[in-house]
Amino acid sequence: MKIGQRIAYQQAKIILFSSFLIGGCSALVQFYMDLNHVRDSLRANVDRSIELYVPNLERAIYNLDSIQTQTIANSLINDPLFYDVQIYDDFGEKIASASVEKQRSRSLQLDEYSFDLIGLPETFEQTITIQSSEKANGLLVLKLDKQYVANGLTNRAVTLAVSGLIATFALSTILFLIFYYVLSKPIQQVSRWVAELDKDHRGLVPPYKKQDELGELVQNVAQIWHKKDQASQQVATLAYFDPLTDLANRRRFVEQLDKMVDSGIKQRQIGAVMYLDIDRFKTINDSLGHQVGDQLLMTLAQRLKGVVLDTAIVARFGGDEFVIMLPELSGHVDEAAEKAMSIASEIANVIAVPVQIGRNLIHCSASIGLTTFPQQDDSSSQVLRRADTAMYRIKAEGRNGYRFFDVTMQQEAQKRWQLEEGLHKAIERNQLEVWIQPQVSNEYIITGAEVLLRWRHPEKGMISPMDFISVAEESGQISAIEEWVLEESLNLLSRWQATGMPSTFRHLSINISPSHFMQADFIQRMLPILEKHPVPDINIEFEITENLLINNFKQAIETMQALQEKGISFSIDDFGTGYSSLRYLNQLPINVLKIDRSFVSDITKLDDNAPIVDVILLMAKKLNLEVIAEGVETQIQHQFLAQRECSLYQGYYFSKPMHHRDFFNLLTQNDGVINPPSDYV
């Protein structure tokens, strides 16, 4: 801080100015009083001198005693007040006079000004009464010495000014010292104390403890700083730690991981990161409540901290995701990986120990992805991405395990991401195509068909739905895709009906994914499309999987009944591969069962034993359901199923899936009848 900005300097200026102002005003008052006193004193001296010599002058003038008169004049001129004395008789004649030569003054104007301030006349005249003369009197004329009078006043003024200046300066100094030690110095100490508080407040004692306004200010600042310190600690805790588990959060973990990556590169030490996800945590949370879920997370967090070393960092990234950093495990990658795998095994065992929360005994498992660091051109984001990718691979493989990241995982993840990004543009760029596979009767008549989807990518060529449907489901794009498929399929049927198509073609089945079917607005989104493209005399059939029914049977049956009222029928796709309940099957508004290709492919001879196929056909007959056998590829399979009264078939033995234009040509080529096929090779 500049000296001109300091309070002490400002205070000194104010005190000095105020003192001089007050001193000056006081000096002026004192000078005015002295001026009056000098004026009165001079007048009294003049009057006293005149009164002293008037009686003698009266006698001397009356007696015409010139010697006595001159003596009186000489006596008067000896008074430094006067420089000229003249005495006149009653006839007006000068009978005596005396004068002194005036010294030339160096400050004539100052003398004149000072004399004028006194306000006395330069000449005094006193009448001398002569008793014998009735008509005239004598006269005494005195002239004052201006220089003498002015010097007296000037000396008094200078003395007063000097003494006043000294007194003012002394008073200013005393006041400044008093104010400095009483106010300015404590304020400076408080200021330095506050500045030190911002650097390191620990151990700092308040510099002022008196019970006055400044002491109250110090106490208030100390209280405010204490609250600020508590708030800062709370903010730091919220910024770097998870409030539920007290573990590090993502921000703190990433910062520490960045440091350890740099340190590992410099010191050539290998560490590891584990990305851990609690299996089925959402089910636990939804069924037992969030309070139980939070208690479970806190318990598992403490277990994780108990397994790893103090040098490790355990963090919660949110939800049921935990990340563990194991720094500097070894100087060799293989040894570091071994140690990380050993710790992962311990963690899996610790998490597997049941947790008792209230009356609930909860069993947990975890999916753990691991990776080592640092690798070439590594960063914290790359390390976390590798561990996360490995963790999702474990979840995809069935959960409850751990494994290290390998490059193929990243390649697959990259491939899925590219597919997901491409799907966003596939519909608007007309890259998706409707393909159709016929469904044929025993008479080789095409009575229906299943709509299939193909993606003709401009760079990758034809992409199978096996590659992109799961990606569409995970990314939430399946709804828009299936709605496009429905509208495109209905539009094709409308055009075909307008062109002319065999009357034997009576149904078209369209696959619906479970995630789309279970959406709350599924009916509201589908009905406008169905109403926009009516296709009379053709049954629109939605294919759903039996696993969809198990997950939410009540909602599924309500949705199916609502759509059935609008003319939609339903078929169970891949029947026999899930967990079908015969009781549920009897209650569902379904029309068709599709025997999964896995049961059909096992048929190689007419006398093969296929009990599951026999059961499905018998059950469908009892429930009055139509059956379609999928994956029929040989004549033997066809004959085997026909002997057991299967009526409809779908597979390469009859026809491969084909573009909708090729299908329409096949359908209209021979009035819906195909030539007897040969085995598919």
C-alpha positions as CSV (number, residue, x, y, z in Angstrom):
1,M,0.0,0.0,0.0
2,K,1.3,3.5,-0.9
3,I,2.1,5.8,2.1
4,G,-0.5,8.3,0.8
5,Q,-3.2,5.6,1.2
6,R,-2.4,4.7,4.8
7,I,-4.8,5.8,7.5
8,A,-2.0,7.2,9.7
9,Y,-0.9,9.5,6.8
10,Q,-4.5,10.6,6.2
11,Q,-5.0,11.1,9.9
12,A,-1.8,13.1,10.2
13,K,-2.9,15.4,7.4
14,I,-6.3,15.9,9.0
15,I,-4.8,16.6,12.4
16,L,-2.2,19.0,11.0
17,F,-4.7,20.9,8.9
18,S,-7.3,21.0,11.7
19,S,-4.7,22.1,14.3
20,F,-3.4,24.9,12.0
21,L,-6.9,26.0,11.2
22,I,-7.9,26.1,14.8
23,G,-4.6,27.7,15.8
24,G,-4.9,30.2,13.0
25,C,-8.4,31.2,14.1
26,S,-7.3,31.3,17.7
27,A,-4.3,33.5,16.7
28,L,-6.6,35.9,14.8
29,V,-8.9,36.2,17.8
30,Q,-5.9,36.8,20.0
31,F,-4.4,39.3,17.6
32,Y,-7.7,41.1,17.4
33,M,-7.9,41.3,21.2
34,D,-4.2,42.4,21.4
35,L,-4.9,45.1,18.8
36,N,-7.7,46.5,20.9
37,H,-5.5,46.3,23.9
38,V,-2.6,48.1,22.2
39,R,-5.0,50.8,20.9
40,D,-6.4,51.4,24.4
41,S,-3.0,51.3,25.9
42,L,-1.5,53.8,23.5
43,R,-4.5,56.1,23.9
44,A,-4.1,55.9,27.7
45,N,-0.4,56.7,27.4
46,V,-1.1,59.7,25.3
47,D,-3.8,60.9,27.6
48,R,-1.7,60.3,30.6
49,S,1.3,62.3,29.1
50,I,-1.1,65.2,28.2
51,E,-2.7,65.2,31.6
52,L,0.7,65.2,33.3
53,Y,1.9,68.4,31.5
54,V,-1.3,70.4,31.0
55,P,-1.2,72.2,34.4
56,N,2.4,73.3,34.0
57,L,1.6,74.4,30.4
58,E,-1.3,76.5,31.6
59,R,0.9,78.3,34.1
60,A,3.8,78.7,31.6
61,I,1.6,80.1,28.9
62,Y,-0.2,82.3,31.3
63,N,3.1,83.7,32.6
64,L,4.5,83.7,29.0
65,D,7.4,81.6,30.3
66,S,9.0,80.4,27.1
67,I,11.8,78.6,28.9
68,Q,9.3,76.5,31.0
69,T,7.2,75.9,27.8
70,Q,10.3,74.6,25.9
71,T,11.3,72.4,28.8
72,I,7.8,70.8,28.7
73,A,8.2,70.3,24.9
74,N,11.6,68.7,25.4
75,S,10.2,66.4,28.1
76,L,7.3,65.3,25.8
77,I,9.6,64.7,22.9
78,N,11.6,62.3,25.1
79,D,8.6,60.0,25.0
80,P,9.3,57.6,22.1
81,L,5.6,57.8,21.2
82,F,6.1,61.3,19.8
83,Y,8.4,62.6,17.2
84,D,7.1,66.2,17.0
85,V,5.7,68.5,19.8
86,Q,4.4,72.1,19.2
87,I,2.9,74.5,21.8
88,Y,0.8,77.6,20.9
89,D,-0.3,80.4,23.1
90,D,-3.7,81.9,23.3
91,F,-2.8,84.3,20.5
92,G,-2.0,81.3,18.2
93,E,1.7,82.0,18.2
94,K,4.1,79.0,18.5
95,I,5.9,79.6,21.7
96,A,7.8,76.2,21.9
97,S,8.5,73.1,19.7
98,A,10.6,70.0,19.7
99,S,11.1,67.2,17.3
100,V,13.3,64.2,16.6
101,E,14.5,63.0,13.2
102,K,12.7,59.9,12.1
103,Q,14.8,56.9,11.0
104,R,14.1,55.7,7.5
105,S,12.1,52.5,7.8
106,R,12.8,49.5,5.5
107,S,9.2,48.5,5.6
108,L,7.3,51.7,5.3
109,Q,4.2,50.2,3.8
110,L,4.1,47.6,6.6
111,D,4.4,50.3,9.2
112,E,1.7,52.3,7.5
113,Y,-0.6,49.2,7.4
114,S,0.1,48.3,11.0
115,F,-0.5,51.8,12.2
116,D,-3.8,51.9,10.3
117,L,-4.9,48.7,12.0
118,I,-4.5,50.3,15.4
119,G,-6.9,53.0,14.4
120,L,-5.3,56.0,16.3
121,P,-4.9,59.5,14.7
122,E,-1.4,60.5,13.9
123,T,-1.8,64.0,15.5
124,F,-3.3,64.7,18.9
125,E,-4.3,68.2,19.8
126,Q,-5.0,69.3,23.4
127,T,-6.5,72.7,24.2
128,I,-4.7,74.6,27.0
129,T,-7.2,76.7,29.0
130,I,-5.8,80.2,29.9
131,Q,-7.8,81.6,32.7
132,S,-7.1,85.3,31.9
133,S,-8.2,84.9,28.3
134,E,-11.9,84.6,27.7
135,K,-11.8,84.3,23.9
136,A,-8.8,82.1,23.1
137,N,-6.8,79.2,24.6
138,G,-3.4,77.7,24.1
139,L,-2.9,74.5,22.0
140,L,-0.6,71.5,22.5
141,V,0.0,69.5,19.2
142,L,1.5,66.0,19.5
143,K,2.4,63.8,16.5
144,L,2.8,60.1,17.1
145,D,5.8,58.1,15.8
146,K,4.2,55.6,13.4
147,Q,7.3,53.5,13.1
148,Y,7.5,53.1,16.9
149,V,3.8,52.3,17.2
150,A,3.8,49.9,14.3
151,N,7.0,48.1,15.5
152,G,5.3,47.4,18.8
153,L,2.3,45.9,17.1
154,T,4.4,43.9,14.6
155,N,6.6,42.5,17.3
156,R,3.5,41.4,19.3
157,A,2.0,39.9,16.1
158,V,5.2,38.0,15.2
159,T,5.6,36.8,18.8
160,L,2.0,35.7,18.8
161,A,2.3,33.9,15.4
162,V,5.5,32.1,16.4
163,S,4.2,31.0,19.7
164,G,1.0,29.9,18.1
165,L,2.8,28.0,15.4
166,I,4.9,26.2,18.0
167,A,1.9,25.5,20.1
168,T,0.0,24.2,17.1
169,F,2.8,22.0,16.0
170,A,3.2,20.6,19.5
171,L,-0.5,20.0,19.8
172,S,-0.6,18.3,16.3
173,T,2.3,16.0,17.3
174,I,0.7,15.1,20.6
175,L,-2.7,14.5,18.9
176,F,-1.1,12.4,16.1
177,L,0.8,10.3,18.6
178,I,-2.3,9.8,20.7
179,F,-4.4,8.9,17.7
180,Y,-1.7,6.7,16.3
181,Y,-1.1,4.6,19.4
182,V,-4.8,4.5,20.3
183,L,-6.3,4.0,16.9
184,S,-4.0,3.9,13.8
185,K,-1.5,1.3,15.2
186,P,-4.2,-1.1,16.3
187,I,-6.0,-0.7,13.0
188,Q,-2.7,-1.5,11.2
189,Q,-2.2,-4.6,13.4
190,V,-5.8,-5.7,12.7
191,S,-5.2,-5.2,9.0
192,R,-2.0,-7.3,9.0
193,W,-3.8,-9.9,11.1
194,V,-6.7,-10.1,8.5
195,A,-4.1,-10.4,5.7
196,E,-2.4,-13.2,7.5
197,L,-5.8,-14.9,8.0
198,D,-6.1,-15.3,4.3
199,K,-2.8,-17.1,4.1
200,D,-2.8,-19.3,7.1
201,H,-5.1,-18.6,10.0
202,R,-4.0,-21.5,12.2
203,G,-2.4,-20.3,15.4
204,L,-3.0,-16.6,14.8
205,V,-4.1,-14.7,17.9
206,P,-6.3,-11.6,17.6
207,P,-4.1,-8.5,18.0
208,Y,-6.7,-6.4,19.8
209,K,-8.7,-7.6,22.8
210,K,-10.1,-4.4,24.3
211,Q,-13.8,-4.2,24.7
212,D,-14.5,-1.3,22.4
213,E,-15.7,-0.9,18.8
214,L,-12.4,-2.0,17.3
215,G,-12.4,-5.0,19.6
216,E,-15.9,-5.8,18.6
217,L,-14.8,-5.6,14.9
218,V,-11.9,-8.0,15.5
219,Q,-14.3,-10.5,17.2
220,N,-16.8,-10.2,14.3
221,V,-14.0,-10.7,11.7
222,A,-12.8,-13.8,13.7
223,Q,-16.3,-15.2,13.8
224,I,-16.9,-14.5,10.1
225,W,-13.5,-16.0,9.2
226,H,-14.3,-19.1,11.3
227,K,-17.6,-19.5,9.4
228,K,-15.9,-18.9,6.1
229,D,-13.3,-21.5,7.0
230,Q,-16.1,-24.0,7.9
231,A,-17.9,-23.1,4.6
232,S,-14.7,-23.5,2.6
233,Q,-14.1,-26.9,4.2
234,Q,-17.7,-27.9,3.4
235,V,-17.3,-26.7,-0.2
236,A,-14.0,-28.6,-0.6
237,T,-15.7,-31.7,0.8
238,L,-18.6,-31.4,-1.5
239,A,-16.3,-30.6,-4.4
240,Y,-14.0,-33.6,-3.8
241,F,-15.9,-36.1,-1.8
242,D,-19.1,-38.1,-2.2
243,P,-21.5,-36.9,0.5
244,L,-23.1,-40.4,1.0
245,T,-20.0,-42.6,1.4
246,D,-17.3,-40.0,2.2
247,L,-15.2,-41.5,-0.6
248,A,-13.5,-39.4,-3.2
249,N,-15.7,-38.3,-6.1
250,R,-15.0,-38.3,-9.8
251,R,-13.3,-34.9,-9.8
252,R,-10.8,-35.7,-7.0
253,F,-10.1,-39.2,-8.5
254,V,-9.4,-37.8,-11.9
255,E,-7.0,-35.2,-10.5
256,Q,-5.1,-37.8,-8.5
257,L,-5.1,-40.2,-11.5
258,D,-3.6,-37.5,-13.7
259,K,-0.8,-37.0,-11.2
260,M,-0.2,-40.7,-10.8
261,V,-0.1,-41.2,-14.6
262,D,2.6,-38.4,-14.9
263,S,4.5,-39.9,-11.9
264,G,4.3,-43.4,-13.3
265,I,5.8,-42.2,-16.6
266,K,8.7,-40.4,-14.8
267,Q,9.4,-43.2,-12.2
268,R,8.6,-46.1,-14.5
269,Q,6.1,-47.5,-12.1
270,I,3.0,-49.4,-13.1
271,G,-0.4,-48.9,-11.4
272,A,-3.9,-50.2,-12.0
273,V,-7.4,-48.9,-12.0
274,M,-10.6,-51.0,-11.2
275,Y,-14.0,-49.9,-12.4
276,L,-16.6,-51.7,-10.3
277,D,-20.4,-51.9,-10.7
278,I,-22.7,-53.6,-8.1
279,D,-24.8,-56.2,-10.0
280,R,-28.6,-55.9,-9.7
281,F,-28.3,-52.8,-7.5
282,K,-31.3,-51.2,-9.3
283,T,-33.4,-54.2,-8.4
284,I,-32.4,-53.9,-4.8
285,N,-33.0,-50.2,-4.7
286,D,-36.4,-50.4,-6.4
287,S,-37.6,-53.4,-4.3
288,L,-36.3,-52.4,-0.8
289,G,-36.2,-48.6,-1.2
290,H,-33.6,-46.0,-1.6
291,Q,-32.8,-45.8,2.1
292,V,-31.8,-49.5,2.1
293,G,-29.9,-48.9,-1.1
294,D,-27.9,-46.0,0.5
295,Q,-27.1,-48.1,3.6
296,L,-25.8,-50.9,1.3
297,L,-23.6,-48.4,-0.7
298,M,-22.1,-47.1,2.6
299,T,-21.4,-50.6,3.9
300,L,-19.8,-51.6,0.6
301,A,-17.7,-48.4,0.5
302,Q,-16.3,-49.2,4.0
303,R,-15.5,-52.8,2.9
304,L,-13.7,-51.5,-0.2
305,K,-11.5,-49.1,1.9
306,G,-10.7,-52.0,4.2
307,V,-9.4,-54.2,1.4
308,V,-7.0,-51.9,-0.4
309,L,-3.8,-50.2,0.9
310,D,-3.7,-46.7,2.3
311,T,-2.0,-45.5,-0.8
312,A,-4.9,-46.6,-2.9
313,I,-7.8,-44.2,-3.7
314,V,-11.4,-45.4,-3.6
315,A,-14.0,-43.2,-5.3
316,R,-17.7,-43.3,-6.0
317,F,-18.6,-42.0,-9.4
318,G,-22.3,-42.1,-8.8
319,G,-25.1,-44.6,-8.5
320,D,-23.5,-48.0,-7.8
321,E,-20.2,-47.3,-9.6
322,F,-17.0,-47.4,-7.6
323,V,-13.5,-46.8,-9.0
324,I,-10.2,-47.8,-7.3
325,M,-6.7,-46.6,-8.1
326,L,-3.8,-48.8,-7.1
327,P,-0.7,-46.7,-7.7
328,E,2.8,-47.9,-8.2
329,L,2.2,-51.7,-7.9
330,S,5.4,-52.7,-9.6
331,G,8.0,-51.7,-12.2
332,H,6.8,-54.6,-14.5
333,V,3.4,-54.8,-16.2
334,D,2.9,-58.5,-15.6
335,E,3.6,-58.3,-11.9
336,A,1.4,-55.2,-11.5
337,A,-1.4,-57.0,-13.3
338,E,-1.0,-60.0,-11.0
339,K,-1.3,-57.9,-7.9
340,A,-4.3,-56.0,-9.3
341,M,-6.0,-59.4,-10.1
342,S,-5.3,-60.6,-6.5
343,I,-6.9,-57.4,-5.0
344,A,-9.9,-57.7,-7.4
345,S,-10.4,-61.3,-6.2
346,E,-10.4,-60.0,-2.6
347,I,-12.8,-57.3,-3.4
348,A,-15.2,-59.7,-5.2
349,N,-15.1,-62.0,-2.1
350,V,-15.7,-59.1,0.3
351,I,-18.7,-57.8,-1.7
352,A,-20.1,-61.3,-1.9
353,V,-20.4,-61.4,1.9
354,P,-24.2,-60.8,2.7
355,V,-25.1,-57.5,4.2
356,Q,-27.7,-57.3,7.0
357,I,-29.8,-54.1,6.8
358,G,-32.8,-54.2,9.1
359,R,-34.7,-57.4,8.4
360,N,-33.1,-57.8,5.0
361,L,-30.1,-60.0,4.3
362,I,-28.8,-58.8,1.0
363,H,-26.5,-60.8,-1.3
364,C,-24.4,-58.8,-3.8
365,S,-21.9,-59.4,-6.5
366,A,-19.8,-57.0,-8.6
367,S,-18.6,-56.7,-12.2
368,I,-15.0,-55.4,-12.2
369,G,-13.0,-54.1,-15.1
370,L,-9.3,-53.6,-14.7
371,T,-6.5,-51.8,-16.7
372,T,-2.9,-50.9,-16.0
373,F,-1.4,-47.5,-16.3
374,P,0.5,-45.6,-17.7
375,Q,0.5,-46.9,-21.2
376,Q,1.7,-45.1,-24.3
377,D,0.4,-41.5,-24.6
378,D,-1.9,-42.3,-21.6
379,S,-4.3,-39.9,-19.8
380,S,-6.8,-40.3,-17.0
381,S,-9.7,-40.3,-19.5
382,Q,-8.2,-43.1,-21.5
383,V,-7.4,-45.2,-18.3
384,L,-11.0,-44.8,-17.1
385,R,-12.4,-45.6,-20.5
386,R,-10.4,-48.9,-20.7
387,A,-11.5,-50.0,-17.2
388,D,-15.1,-49.0,-17.9
389,T,-15.0,-51.0,-21.2
390,A,-13.6,-54.1,-19.4
391,M,-16.3,-53.8,-16.8
392,Y,-19.1,-53.7,-19.4
393,R,-17.6,-56.7,-21.0
394,I,-17.9,-58.6,-17.7
395,K,-21.6,-57.5,-17.4
396,A,-22.3,-58.6,-20.9
397,E,-20.7,-62.0,-20.1
398,G,-23.0,-62.6,-17.2
399,R,-21.8,-60.3,-14.4
400,N,-20.0,-61.3,-11.1
401,G,-16.4,-61.4,-12.2
402,Y,-13.4,-59.4,-13.2
403,R,-11.1,-59.1,-16.1
404,F,-8.5,-57.0,-17.7
405,F,-9.1,-54.7,-20.7
406,D,-7.7,-55.9,-24.0
407,V,-7.6,-54.1,-27.4
408,T,-10.5,-56.1,-28.9
409,M,-12.8,-54.6,-26.3
410,Q,-12.0,-51.1,-27.4
411,Q,-12.4,-52.0,-31.0
412,E,-15.8,-53.5,-30.4
413,A,-16.8,-50.5,-28.3
414,Q,-15.6,-48.2,-31.1
415,K,-17.6,-50.3,-33.6
416,R,-20.8,-50.1,-31.5
417,W,-20.3,-46.3,-31.1
418,Q,-19.9,-45.9,-34.9
419,L,-23.1,-48.0,-35.4
420,E,-25.0,-45.9,-32.9
421,E,-23.9,-42.6,-34.6
422,G,-24.7,-44.0,-38.0
423,L,-28.2,-45.1,-36.9
424,H,-29.0,-41.5,-36.1
425,K,-28.7,-40.7,-39.8
426,A,-29.8,-44.0,-41.3
427,I,-33.5,-43.2,-41.5
428,E,-33.2,-39.6,-42.8
429,R,-30.7,-40.7,-45.4
430,N,-32.8,-43.7,-46.6
431,Q,-30.2,-46.2,-45.7
432,L,-32.6,-48.7,-44.0
433,E,-34.4,-51.2,-46.2
434,V,-37.4,-53.4,-45.7
435,W,-36.7,-57.0,-46.5
436,I,-39.3,-59.8,-46.4
437,Q,-39.1,-63.6,-45.9
438,P,-42.1,-65.6,-47.0
439,Q,-44.1,-67.9,-44.8
440,V,-45.3,-70.9,-46.8
441,S,-48.0,-73.5,-46.4
442,N,-47.7,-77.2,-47.1
443,E,-49.1,-76.5,-50.6
444,Y,-46.2,-74.1,-51.2
445,I,-48.5,-71.1,-51.1
446,I,-47.2,-67.8,-49.7
447,T,-49.8,-67.1,-47.1
448,G,-47.8,-64.5,-45.1
449,A,-44.4,-63.0,-44.5
450,E,-42.2,-61.6,-41.8
451,V,-40.7,-58.1,-42.2
452,L,-37.0,-58.0,-41.7
453,L,-34.7,-55.0,-41.6
454,R,-31.5,-54.4,-43.4
455,W,-29.1,-51.4,-43.2
456,R,-27.3,-50.6,-46.4
457,H,-24.4,-48.5,-45.2
458,P,-22.6,-46.3,-47.8
459,E,-19.2,-47.4,-46.6
460,K,-19.7,-50.7,-44.7
461,G,-22.1,-52.2,-47.2
462,M,-25.0,-54.4,-45.9
463,I,-25.2,-54.5,-42.1
464,S,-27.1,-57.4,-40.5
465,P,-29.7,-56.6,-37.9
466,M,-27.8,-59.0,-35.6
467,D,-25.2,-56.2,-35.4
468,F,-27.2,-53.1,-35.0
469,I,-30.6,-54.0,-33.4
470,S,-29.0,-54.4,-29.9
471,V,-27.2,-51.1,-30.4
472,A,-30.5,-49.4,-31.3
473,E,-32.2,-50.8,-28.2
474,E,-29.4,-49.6,-25.9
475,S,-29.3,-46.1,-27.4
476,G,-33.1,-45.7,-27.4
477,Q,-33.4,-45.5,-31.2
478,I,-35.3,-48.7,-31.6
479,S,-38.7,-47.0,-31.2
480,A,-38.1,-44.6,-34.1
481,I,-36.8,-47.5,-36.2
482,E,-39.6,-49.8,-35.5
483,E,-42.2,-47.1,-36.1
484,W,-40.5,-46.4,-39.5
485,V,-40.6,-50.1,-40.3
486,L,-44.3,-50.3,-39.5
487,E,-45.2,-47.3,-41.6
488,E,-43.0,-48.4,-44.5
489,S,-44.5,-51.9,-44.4
490,L,-48.1,-50.7,-44.3
491,N,-47.3,-48.3,-47.1
492,L,-46.0,-51.2,-49.2
493,L,-49.1,-53.3,-48.5
494,S,-51.3,-50.4,-49.5
495,R,-49.5,-50.0,-52.8
496,W,-49.5,-53.8,-53.4
497,Q,-53.2,-54.0,-52.8
498,A,-53.8,-51.2,-55.2
499,T,-51.6,-52.9,-57.8
500,G,-53.1,-56.3,-57.2
501,M,-51.9,-59.2,-55.1
502,P,-53.0,-62.8,-54.4
503,S,-55.9,-63.2,-52.1
504,T,-54.1,-66.1,-50.4
505,F,-51.7,-63.6,-48.8
506,R,-53.4,-62.9,-45.5
507,H,-50.9,-61.8,-42.8
508,L,-47.7,-59.8,-42.3
509,S,-45.7,-60.1,-39.1
510,I,-43.5,-57.3,-37.7
511,N,-41.0,-57.7,-34.9
512,I,-41.4,-55.5,-31.8
513,S,-38.6,-55.2,-29.3
514,P,-39.4,-55.5,-25.6
515,S,-38.0,-52.1,-24.7
516,H,-40.3,-50.5,-27.3
517,F,-43.3,-52.6,-26.5
518,M,-43.1,-51.7,-22.7
519,Q,-43.0,-48.0,-23.2
520,A,-46.0,-46.2,-21.7
521,D,-46.9,-44.4,-24.9
522,F,-46.5,-47.5,-27.2
523,I,-50.2,-47.7,-28.1
524,Q,-50.5,-43.9,-28.7
525,R,-47.5,-44.0,-31.1
526,M,-48.6,-47.0,-33.0
527,L,-52.3,-46.4,-33.5
528,P,-51.9,-43.2,-35.7
529,I,-49.6,-45.2,-38.1
530,L,-52.1,-48.1,-38.3
531,E,-55.0,-45.7,-39.0
532,K,-53.0,-43.7,-41.6
533,H,-52.4,-46.8,-43.7
534,P,-55.4,-49.2,-43.5
535,V,-54.9,-52.6,-45.2
536,P,-58.2,-54.5,-45.3
537,D,-58.2,-58.3,-45.5
538,I,-54.6,-58.5,-44.3
539,N,-53.8,-59.3,-40.7
540,I,-51.0,-57.2,-39.1
541,E,-49.2,-59.3,-36.6
542,F,-46.8,-58.1,-34.0
543,E,-44.0,-60.6,-33.0
544,I,-42.9,-60.4,-29.4
545,T,-40.6,-62.6,-27.4
546,E,-41.8,-64.7,-24.4
547,N,-39.2,-63.1,-22.1
548,L,-41.0,-59.8,-22.5
549,L,-44.1,-61.4,-21.0
550,I,-42.2,-62.6,-17.9
551,N,-40.7,-59.2,-17.1
552,N,-44.1,-57.4,-16.8
553,F,-47.0,-59.7,-17.6
554,K,-49.8,-57.4,-16.4
555,Q,-48.7,-54.4,-18.6
556,A,-48.0,-56.7,-21.5
557,I,-51.4,-58.3,-21.5
558,E,-53.2,-54.9,-21.2
559,T,-51.2,-53.5,-24.1
560,M,-51.9,-56.6,-26.2
561,Q,-55.7,-56.5,-25.5
562,A,-55.9,-52.8,-26.3
563,L,-54.2,-53.4,-29.7
564,Q,-56.2,-56.6,-30.4
565,E,-59.3,-54.5,-30.2
566,K,-57.8,-52.4,-33.1
567,G,-57.3,-55.5,-35.2
568,I,-53.7,-56.4,-34.3
569,S,-52.8,-60.0,-33.7
570,F,-49.8,-61.4,-31.8
571,S,-47.3,-64.1,-32.2
572,I,-44.7,-65.5,-29.8
573,D,-41.3,-65.5,-31.5
574,D,-38.6,-68.0,-30.6
575,F,-41.1,-70.0,-28.6
576,G,-39.6,-72.6,-26.3
577,T,-36.3,-70.8,-25.7
578,G,-37.4,-68.7,-22.8
579,Y,-39.3,-69.3,-19.5
580,S,-42.9,-69.7,-20.7
581,S,-45.6,-70.4,-18.2
582,L,-48.5,-72.4,-19.5
583,R,-50.8,-70.5,-17.2
584,Y,-49.7,-67.2,-18.7
585,L,-49.9,-68.7,-22.2
586,N,-53.5,-69.6,-21.7
587,Q,-54.4,-66.0,-20.6
588,L,-52.5,-64.2,-23.4
589,P,-54.4,-62.9,-26.4
590,I,-52.0,-64.5,-28.9
591,N,-52.7,-66.1,-32.3
592,V,-49.5,-67.7,-33.4
593,L,-46.6,-69.7,-31.9
594,K,-43.3,-69.7,-33.8
595,I,-41.1,-72.8,-33.1
596,D,-37.6,-71.6,-32.7
597,R,-35.0,-72.6,-35.3
598,S,-32.8,-74.3,-32.6
599,F,-35.4,-77.1,-32.3
600,V,-35.9,-77.5,-36.0
601,S,-32.1,-77.6,-36.8
602,D,-31.7,-80.8,-34.7
603,I,-34.1,-82.7,-37.1
604,T,-32.0,-84.7,-39.5
605,K,-34.1,-87.8,-40.1
606,L,-37.8,-88.5,-40.3
607,D,-37.6,-90.9,-37.3
608,D,-35.7,-88.4,-35.1
609,N,-37.1,-87.9,-31.6
610,A,-38.1,-84.2,-31.2
611,P,-40.3,-84.2,-28.0
612,I,-40.2,-80.4,-27.6
613,V,-41.5,-79.9,-31.1
614,D,-44.2,-82.5,-30.5
615,V,-45.2,-80.7,-27.2
616,I,-45.4,-77.3,-28.9
617,L,-47.5,-78.6,-31.8
618,L,-49.9,-80.5,-29.4
619,M,-50.2,-77.5,-27.1
620,A,-50.9,-75.1,-30.0
621,K,-53.6,-77.5,-31.3
622,K,-55.3,-77.6,-27.8
623,L,-55.1,-73.8,-27.5
624,N,-56.3,-73.3,-31.0
625,L,-53.2,-71.5,-32.0
626,E,-51.5,-71.4,-35.4
627,V,-47.9,-72.6,-35.5
628,I,-45.1,-71.5,-37.8
629,A,-41.8,-73.4,-37.8
630,E,-38.7,-71.2,-38.2
631,G,-35.4,-72.1,-39.7
632,V,-36.6,-74.9,-42.0
633,E,-33.7,-75.6,-44.4
634,T,-34.2,-79.2,-45.6
635,Q,-36.9,-81.4,-47.1
636,I,-36.5,-83.8,-44.2
637,Q,-37.3,-81.0,-41.7
638,H,-40.3,-80.0,-43.8
639,Q,-41.7,-83.6,-44.0
640,F,-41.0,-84.2,-40.3
641,L,-43.1,-81.2,-39.3
642,A,-45.8,-81.8,-41.9
643,Q,-46.3,-85.3,-40.5
644,R,-47.0,-83.7,-37.2
645,E,-49.6,-81.3,-38.7
646,C,-47.5,-78.2,-38.8
647,S,-49.2,-75.9,-41.3
648,L,-46.8,-73.0,-41.9
649,Y,-43.0,-72.8,-42.5
650,Q,-40.4,-70.2,-42.8
651,G,-36.8,-70.8,-43.7
652,Y,-34.2,-71.0,-46.4
653,Y,-35.7,-74.3,-47.7
654,F,-38.6,-72.2,-49.1
655,S,-37.0,-68.8,-49.6
656,K,-34.2,-66.5,-48.3
657,P,-35.1,-63.0,-47.0
658,M,-35.3,-60.7,-50.0
659,H,-35.8,-57.1,-50.8
660,H,-39.5,-56.0,-50.8
661,R,-39.5,-55.5,-54.6
662,D,-38.2,-59.0,-55.2
663,F,-40.7,-60.4,-52.7
664,F,-43.6,-58.7,-54.5
665,N,-42.4,-60.1,-57.8
666,L,-42.2,-63.6,-56.3
667,L,-45.7,-63.1,-54.7
668,T,-47.3,-62.1,-58.0
669,Q,-45.3,-64.3,-60.3
670,N,-47.4,-67.4,-59.9
671,D,-50.4,-66.2,-57.9
672,G,-48.5,-66.7,-54.6
673,V,-47.4,-70.3,-55.3
674,I,-43.7,-71.2,-55.3
675,N,-42.0,-74.1,-57.0
676,P,-41.2,-77.1,-54.8
677,P,-37.9,-76.2,-53.3
678,S,-34.7,-78.2,-52.8
679,D,-32.5,-78.5,-49.7
680,Y,-30.6,-75.3,-48.7
681,V,-26.9,-75.8,-49.0
